[in-house]
Amino acid sequence: MQAIDKAAVQGPKTTSSADIVDWRPEDEAFWKEKGSRIANRNLWISIPSLLCGFAVWLMWGLVTVQMSNAGYPFKPEELFTIAAIAGLSGATLRIPASFFIRICGGRNTVWLTTALLMIPAAGTGFALQSLETPLWVFQLLALLSGIGGGNFACSMSNISTFFPRSQQGTALGLNAGLGNFGVTTMQVLIPLVMTVGLFGALAGDPIPLVKDSASLIGKITAGTPTYVQNAGFVWLLLLVPLAVIGWFGMNNLLTVSPNIGSTGAALGKIILFYGIALVVSAIGLYLYLPAPTGSGLLSGNGMWIVLPLVIVGTLYGMKFAATGEMKSNLNKQFAIFRNKHTWSMTVLYIVTFGSFIGFSMALPLSITVIFGNTHTLDPATQAWVHAKNPNAPSALMYAWIGPFVGALIRPVGGWISDKLGGSIVTQWISIVLVIASAATGYVMLLAYQSATPEQYFFVFMALFVVLFAASGIGNGSTFRTVGFVFDKDERGPVLGWTSAVAAYGAFIAPVVIGGQIKAGSPENAMYGFAVFYAICVVINWWFYLRKDAYIK
């Protein structure tokens, strides 16, 4: 039976029923008697909270499309900055969120980070009520919506502490997979709720579309009154009850979080560290984004300089701000950076979650630009001429399919990995990603040089569905490997850290694919991804599958 270190549970005494001192998930008798019931209750509160986090974080890719359709007075590149800000902010906030569970407690963390989503959700609803709202307001709200991206790291760290090793793949696969349905839920729900006045006088008046739009159920013609503001308000219908349920239904495990102190102090630490990450994100975005939003000092390929600067700046900002016991606690968790498996698993998680989130952001852009136009070669100038395609498929009708498949299959990946082994499953899906990425690049090449690109659309979508399915299965398999390789003290921070770095895919993939589309060679982006996946096949084999692997 696992011993309980009573001396480890320090700090102010509490009578809160939310705090659990005795937690032994590897003890079969304890697990059957009450452990399983408590763990599953926390899991099923965590899942919809994480779903809302993904939805609020990634809604800007869809909201900006509809802002353009509704005639908001912003240039395409200005609308792009909104989605880019949300992508970078959400990834950066995962860095402090990786360490919240141990220093702040699971229930405290999940409750506050879920409740904070009400700020960008409500703010977006009010900002979208007027075409005269300035750009900086939307950019600020996009920065704050990154809280939803950060929530994944603390959510996964928290759930990993509740379940025994034998169920890590399944539990984390369910939390991540069903939580990832926030992407699909957002892509399906937002276009639908914009068509009806759900919130009466609170939402204000509808705004007529100036361009044709669409939803899952079909085309929406220009001139149709549209409640664009519902894209923000609709999430309050879930966030308000979830905040109540999370406060009264979740638990802090004091064996994992022994020195969280008072609830107020714990919540204060979360706000402090999220504040640091938001400030660092804003500085990084100012250096990267062009004027008038930023300075543009590191625009273009400077992205590869900005991202490490933001990561390092956030980590050092946290260490500088931490004092006393909190500083000691952080230093213990920073020990994961001395473990070579932290870095191998970070790369492998970029393959899986980085691909899923990056392709989720980039797919609507790819559909709109590649298939929304005809592409003909001018014989006089030998330049490609792009014109509106009357037979173009709508991104708003199809973009949800890939993320839906990836999220749906993610728990299956965890379950299979519990049976076969995480590294074996990761190896096979990495090979699939190599082949599917190269094939997708070739189809992009054909479509982007065709006067009738729509003839390639369903092959293109089928290949992207394969990419999403493989990345979804791989999410489950990498979780299983982390659960096997690291002990209980390192497992949570490693899950959070790897998810933070991989989340930069939400920023990188749209920039890389968009840049290659602008250069007239979208296939090169996918060929580049295929090369990266091939390198990761070798890394996974070297660390976990070869005869003398570090951990077999």
Residue, then its C-alpha position, 0 to 999 in steps of 0.5 A: m500500500q502506498a504510504i502517505d507523507k503526512a508531513a508533506v501536507q502543510g500550509p493552513k488547515t482547511t475544513s473544505s470538503a474539496d481538499i483530499v489528503d489521502w489519495r492512492p490511485e495505485d492501491e486497488a482496494f482504495w481505487k475500487e472503494k472511492g478513488s474511481r468515483i472521485a476521479n471520474r467526477n473530476l474528469w467529467i467536470s473537466i471535459p466540458s470546461l476544457l471544451c469551452g476553453f478550446a472554443v473561446w480560444l480558437m473562435w477568432g479564425l471563424v469570427t474574423v471570416q464573418m466579420s469580413n462578410a458583415g463589412y467590419p472596416f478592417k483589412p484582411e491582414e488586420l483580421f489575420t492579426i486577431a487570429a494570430i494574437a489568440g494563437l500565440s497568447g493561448a500557447t504562451l499561457r500554457i507555460p505557467a498553466s503547466f505548473f498551476i496544479r502543484i502550487c495552486g490545487g486542481r479544483n482552484t485552478v480549473w474553476l478560476t481558469t474556466a470562470l475567466l473565460m467569461i471575460p473574452a466571451a462577453g467582451t467579444g459579444f459586446a464588441l461585435q455589436s458595432l461596426e465602429t468598434p476599433l481594431w485594438v479592442f478585438q486584438l485585446l479580446a483575442l489576447l485574453s481569449g488565449i486563457g482558453g488555450g492555456n487551460f489545456a495544460c492545467s486540465m491535463s496536468n490535473i486529470s493525470t494526478f487522479f488516475p492510476r498508470s494503467q488508465q492514464g491513456t484512456a483518461l487523458g484521451l477522454n479529457a483531451g479528445l472530448g475537450n478538443f470537440g470545442v474546436t468542432t463545436m465552435q465551428v458548427l455552433i457559431p455560424l448557426v447561432m449568428t442566424v437567430g436573436l437568442f439574447g434579445a435586447l442584450a445582444g443588440d441589433p443584427i448586422p446585415l451581411v455584405k457578402d454571402s456566407a454559410s453555415l452547416i445547413g447551407k448558404i446565407t445570402a448577402g443582405t441577411p440580418t446576422y447576429v455576429q455578436n452571438a459568437g461571444f455571448v453563446w459561450l456564457l450559456l455553458l461557462v456560467p453553470l460550469a463555474v458553479i459545478g466546478w467550484f462545488g464538484m471538483n477537488n484539490l489533491l493535497t498529496v499532489s498540491p501540499n502547500i497551496g495555502s488559502t484559496g485566495a492565495a492560490l487564485g492570486k498565484i494563477i492571476l499573477f502568472y497568467g498576467i506575466a504570460l499575457v504581458v510577455s505575449a504582448i511584447g512578442l506580438y509587438l515585435y512580430l506584427p507589422a505596423p500599426t499593430g506592432s513594430g514589425l522588427l521581427s516580422g516574417n521569418g523573425m517568428w522563429i526568434v520571437l517564439p523562443l524569446v516569448i517562451v524563455g521570457t515567460l519562464y524567467g518572468m515566473k521565476f522572478a515573480a515567485t517568492g518563498e515556498m512558491k519559488s521553491n516549488l517552481n524550482k522543483q518542477f523546473a527539474i523536468f528540463r534536465n530530463k532528456h525525455t522531456w525534450s523528446m516527448t516535446v518534439l513528439y507531441i508537436v507531431t500530434f497536438g501541434s498538427f491537430i491545432g495547427f491544421s484546425m487553424a489553417l484548414p479554413l484559410s486553405i479551403t478559401v484561398i485554394f478552392g475559392n478561386t480559379h487559377t489560370l496561367d497568363p500566356a503573355t506574362q507567365a503569371w498565375v491569375h486568380a479569380k473568384n470561383p463560382n463553384a467554390p466550396s464553403a470553408l464554413m460548411y466543411a472546415w469542421i470535419g477534420p477537427f471533429v474526426g481528430a477529436l472523436i478518435r483521440p480517446v481511441g488512441g489512448w485506449i489502443s495505446d494502453k493495450l499496445g504501448g504508446s511509442i508503438v502507436t506513435q511510430w505508426i501514426s508518424i509514418v502515416l503523417v509523412i505519407a499523408s502530408a506529402a500527398t496533400g501537398y501534391v493535391m494542393l499543387l494540382a488545385y492551385q494550378s487549375a482553372t477548376p480546383e473544385q475537382y480536387f476538393f474531396v481528395f484534399m478533404a479526405l487527405f486532411v481527414v487522414l491527417f486529423a485522424a492520425s494526429g488524434i490517435g497520436n495525441g492519445s499515444t503520446f499521453r500514454t508514453v508520458g504516463f509511463v516514462f515520468d513519475k507522478d511528480e514530473r508527469g503533470p508538469v511534463l504534460g503541461w510543458t509539452s502541450a504548451v510548446a505544441a500549441y504554438g502550432a496554432f500560430i505557426a501553421p497558418v503563418v507557414i501555409g499562408g506564406q507559401i500560398k502567398a508565394g504561390s507554392p502551398e505544397n511546399a508547406m506540406y512537404g516541409f511538414a512531411v520532412f519534420y514527421a520523418i525526423c520524428v519517426v527516427i526520434n521515437w525509434w531511437f528513444y523508445l523502440r530500438k533494441d537498446a532504447y532508453i526506455k522500452 
